[in-house]
């Protein structure tokens, strides 16, 4: 990686109690032409700063004698201490650590394990900033504040994702289990059985929404990777129609299928939830006493899945927008217009594209046809 000539030969103080981390940082930065000074703890870092007068500091947070926050505060109180850029290194990716780094006077925040390319870019940027004019510093400070807000929001989102997935799924699974136990009791009255069925259906739907939320978040971070295997399409469609039969009866609508292809290479969980979301969406907006048709066919070297309903349809200008997260189609005066819940169709698009496929909407006149095309094989 190339950096400007004026940023070369800078003195970089690397402070970390882990020898492997120190050596990696030194090797990376020396390859870029920098002079590297090493320190193993906070006390040693303060002494090295006074002795070496470095141009930039990489400072670990968790150290035994004096942690990074305390060392940063000490350095900021020394002559030239306010001028030198300090980049915190930490394995703790949470809001408290991020806020602590800002409060201590840190200029940047890198999460371990630090990638060498990222380390070079961040150090180079810090060195260039040190040479900027006062006016440019003000602009940078504004951008940095905005960056800090975005980073904090990202950390809050990650915490929320962990809460949603781990803390909500256990009571949700308990609800579904107890509802199933009630349904096995043959002595229940019709009214109680209907209520237990509603509880089980709602718990299952909420579980699917939680998984959709998690996968949308993964896809935004580039972490949604299908684990593909050969899937039986006949079994897949049959399982989904059985799973959603109660929902269809409550509407009531009729579920039908025509599966003219045998197998597809795909992630079983992602494809199951994709098709289930599409069928559930069709049930929600299909008029009573109509039919929902699930069709699977082979098209050249691809598999095409189509879910057709006889509802109000989707206008041409909205057919792309329905796949955007949290976008709703205006219902207007039509109670059957598609309002959506914001994540089901967004998840479908991300899951299909993760397989190298595509998803779109066609006019069924009346109704809508949601179409998914996937490669038959990798």
N, C-alpha and C positions, 0 to 999 in steps of 0.2 A: 504494500500500500504506500502511495506517494504522499508526502506531506510537504508543506512549504519550507523553503530554505531557512527562513527566520525562525521557524518552530523547531529546527533540528538542534542537537547538542544541548538540549535543556537538561537541567538536573531534576530528576524525579525521585522523591522520597517514597519508598514502598514500605508500609508498616503492616505486618501480619505475623501472628504467632505460629502460623503453619508454614513449614519450610517449603513444601511443594508449591504452595501458592506464591511465596516470595520468588522462588526460582523461575516459575512460569512467567510472572510479571517482568522479572529482570530480563529474561531471554527475549521476550516479546518486545520490550521497549528498547533494549540495546540494539536489536535488529533494525530499529527505526532511527538509530543514530543518537539516542539519548544516553546521558550518564545517569546510572541508577545507584541510589543509596538505599541500603536495606536497614530496617529496624524490626525488632521482634515484639515490641510492646509499646504502650503509650508513653511511659517515662522515657524510654530510649528515643522515641520519636520526637519528643519535645527537645531533648538535648541535640539530636541530629539536625533538627530544624535550625536551632541557634548556631550550630557549627557550620552547616553546609549551605544554608540559605537557598533551599531548593525552589525551583520554578513551579512545581506542582506536587501535590501529595496524594497518594493512594492510601487510604486509611481504613483498616479493618474495624468493625464495630465491636465484636466480642473478643476481648483479650484479658488475660488474668490479672496483670498488675494495675493497669489503668485502661478503661475501655476507650473506644474510639471517640465517643461523644465528649468525655472529659478531656482527652488529648486535644481534640479540636478546639474546645473552649480555651485551654491553656495557650495553644498556638495563636488563636485569634487575639489574645491579650498581649502578645509580644510585638515588638517593632517589626514591621512588614507582615505581621500575621494576618492582617485583614486583606492584604493584597493577593496572597497566594491562593490559587484555586485548590480546594480540598474535595476529593471524590471518595465517597464512602463505599466500601466493599462489604457485603454481608450476605450470608445464606438465609437470613430471616426476611422473608417476603411478606410483610404485614404492615398495616397502617401505622401501628405504634412505632415501629422501627423507622419508617419513612418520616413520620412527624418528628421523631427524635433527631434524625439527621438534619432536617431543615432547621429545627430549633437550635442545634449546636452550631449552625453556621456552615453546613456543607453546601457545596455548589452542585453536586451531582450525586447519583445514587445508582450503583451497579449491583446486580444480584449475582451471587456465586452459583454455580461455577461461571466465571467470566470468560467469554469467548475472546481470544486474542484480537480478532479483527475489531470487535466492539470496543475493547480496551484502547486500541490505537486511535480509533475515531474519537472517543470521548476525551482522551488526553490531548490530542491534537486540537480539538475544539476549545478545551480549557486554556491551552497555551495561546491560541489565537485571540481569545477573549481578553486575556491579560494585556495584550498589546493594543486593544481597541481604544478609540477616542472616548471621551466622556459621553458624548451624544449617543454613540453606538452602544455603550454600556447600558444606557437607560432603555433603549429599545430591546436589548437582550434581556434585561431584567424583567421587562414586561412579558416577553415570550417565555422566560423561565418560570415566571409565576403561573402563566397559563399551562405550561407543561406540567408543573407540580400539581395543579388542580386535576389535570387529566390522569396523571399517574395515581393520585389518591383515589379518584373515582374508579380506576381499573382495579386497584387493590380492594376497594369496597365491594366491587362486583364479584371478585374472586371469593371474598368472604361470604357473600350472599349465596353464590353458587354452592359453596361447601355446606352452608346451612340448609339450603333447599334440598340438596341431594341426600345428605346424611341425617339431618335432624327431622325432616318431614317424612321421609320414606318409611321409617320404622312405624310411627303411629298410623300411617296410611295403610301399610301392609296389615297391621293389626285390625283395622276397620274392615278390610276386605276379607280377612280370614274369619272374623266373627260373623260377618254377613253370610259367608258360605256355610258356616256351621248352622246358622238359623235355617237356611234353605234346605238343609238335609233333614230337618225335623218334620216328619210327615204329619204331625198333629197341628201345625200352624194353620190359622184361618187364612182365607184368601187375602184379606186386607193386610195382615201382618206379612205374609209372603210377598205381597206386592211392594211393601215398604222395604223389606230386606233386599229384594231385587234392586230397588232404586238405590239403596245404599251401596250395594256391590258395584253396580254400574257406574255410579258417580266416583267411587274410589278408584276403579280401573281407569276411568277417563282422566282423573286428576293425576294418577301415576304416569299416564302417557304424556300429559302436559308438562310434568316435571322433567321427564326424560327429554322432551322436545327442547325445553329451556336450556338444559345442560348441553345438548348437542349443538344448538344454535350458538351458544357461547364458545364451544370447542371449535366450531367451523370458523368463527370470526378470528380466532387465534391460530388458525391453520392446523388444528390438532384433531380434526375429524378424519380418521383413517379407517376405511372399511376393512373388515377381516372376511375376505371372500371365500366361499366354498360352493360346491354344486348343490343347488336347491331344487327340490321337487315343487314345481309350480302348482300342480293339482292339489297337493297337501297344503301349500301355503294359502291358496285362495279359500279352500274348504275350511281351514282353521279360522280364518278371519271372518268369514260369513257366519260361522257358528258362534264366534266370540261376540258378534254384534247383532245376533238374532233378537235378543231381548230388546235392544234399542229400536230395531226395525218394527217389532210388534207393537211397541208403545206408540209409534208414530200414527197409524200403522202404514208401513210400506213393505213391498215384497222385494227380497234380494234374490237375484238370479246370476248365474255365471256361465261362461263359455270359455273353457281353457283348451286352446288348440296348440299349445307348445308345452313341452315336457319339463325342461330344465333351464336354469339360468345360473351364471356364476356371479354371486352377490353376497353381501353381508346379510345373514338371516335376520338379525334383530332390526337393522336399519330398514331393510326392504319390507319386513312385516309391519313395522310401525308406519312406514310411508303409505302402504296400501290401506292399512287400517284407518289412518288419518283421512285419506281420500274417501273411503266408504262412509266413515262417520260424518264427514262434511256433507256428503250427498244425502244421508239420512236426515240431517238437521234441516236441510232446505228443500227436501222433496215434499210435494203436497201429499196429504193422506190418500191412501188407496192407489198410489202409483207404483211404478217398478224402478228399481235401481239395478243396472246391468254392469257386471264386471266381466271384461273380455280380455283374454290373453292370446296374442298371436305372434308368430315369427315373421319378422320383416327383414328379408335379406340376412345379414349377420347380427341382427339385433332382436331383442324381445320387446314387444310393446304391450303395456298394460293400460286399459282404458276403463274409467269409471263414469258411467252416464246416468244422469237423473232427469226427471221431467219437471224440475223446479223453474224458478223465474229466470235462470240463466245469468250470465255476466256480460256486461256491455264490452264491446271490442276495446275501448280505451282503458278499461280496468283489468284486462286479462293478464297483463304483466305485473301490475301493482299488487294483485292479490297474493303474490308470493313474497312481498316485502314484509319484514318483521313489524308487527303491531299496526299494520295498515288495515283499515276496514273499508268495505264498500258501503256507501251511503244507502240506507234502507229506504228512505223516502216514505211514500205512502204504502208501499207494498210490504206486508208483514213477512213475506217469504224471501225478500231480497237478502243478499248475502252480507251479513255484518261481520262474520268471522270473529275469532278470538285472538288473532294476532300472531300465533306461533306455529300452529299446526301446518299450514301451507308453507310457511317460511322454512320449517324443518324439512318438509318434503323436497323442496327445491335444493337445499343444501345437501341432503342425503343422496339425491339423484345425481347431482353434479359431482359429488365425491366419488361416485362410481364411474365417472366419465360419460354420464348420460344427460338427458335433458327432459324437462317437463313443460307442458303448455296446456292451454285451455282452448277447446273448440265449441262452437255453437251446436246444440243438439236439436234446437227448434221443435219443441220447447226444451228448456233445460240447458245443462252444461255437460261437457265431456272433458274430464281431466285425463290427460295422456302422459304416460311415462315411457320413455324409450331407453333401454339399457343394452350395452354390449352383451351378446349371448355368452361370450367367453373373453377372458383376458388375453 
